[in-house]
Amino acid sequence: MKRDYYDRGHVVERYMDWRFASRGGRHVHEVEVGAVRDFLCGLPRSAALLDLPGGTKSGTLVIRIAP
């Protein structure tokens, strides 16, 4: 199971390096960030957002810089 995989210490310790160093990891990140950015760009500047943190918080910067 996926949960068993992420319960392994070495997987967690190396996750960020893998995520941003590998081509596949960067692609997944770009797709995820693009989806968030597209959603945020369609909202008025006065819109209220609920930030539900999770994982590595790699998308937090997108929320802060979205136009």
C-alpha positions in Angstrom: 0.0 0.0 0.0 1.0 3.6 -0.5 0.9 4.3 3.2 3.3 1.5 3.9 5.7 3.0 1.4 5.6 6.4 3.0 6.0 4.9 6.5 9.6 4.0 5.6 12.0 6.5 7.1 14.3 6.8 4.1 11.4 7.6 1.8 10.3 10.5 3.9 13.8 11.8 4.4 14.5 11.9 0.7 11.1 13.0 -0.5 11.8 16.7 -1.1 15.1 15.9 -2.9 13.3 13.4 -5.2 10.3 15.7 -5.6 12.3 18.6 -7.0 15.4 16.9 -8.4 13.7 14.4 -10.6 12.0 15.3 -13.9 8.9 13.4 -12.9 8.7 15.0 -9.5 9.0 18.5 -11.0 6.3 17.7 -13.6 3.9 16.5 -10.9 4.7 19.7 -8.8 4.1 21.9 -11.9 0.8 20.2 -12.6 -0.4 20.6 -9.0 0.7 24.2 -8.7 -0.8 25.0 -12.1 -4.2 23.7 -10.9 -4.1 25.8 -7.8 -2.9 28.9 -9.6 -5.7 28.5 -12.3 -8.3 28.2 -9.5 -6.9 31.2 -7.6 -6.6 33.4 -10.6 -10.4 33.1 -11.2 -11.3 34.4 -7.8 -11.8 38.1 -6.9 -9.0 39.6 -4.8 -11.5 40.0 -1.9 -12.3 36.3 -1.8 -11.8 34.4 1.4 -9.6 31.3 1.3 -9.4 28.3 3.6 -5.8 27.0 3.7 -5.8 23.3 4.6 -2.2 22.5 5.1 -0.9 19.1 4.3 2.2 17.3 3.3 5.3 19.3 2.6 3.5 22.7 2.2 5.1 23.0 -1.3 2.0 24.8 -2.6 1.9 27.5 0.1 4.1 29.9 -1.9 1.6 29.7 -4.8 -1.2 30.8 -2.6 0.8 33.8 -1.4 2.0 35.0 -4.8 -1.1 34.3 -6.9 -2.3 37.5 -8.7 
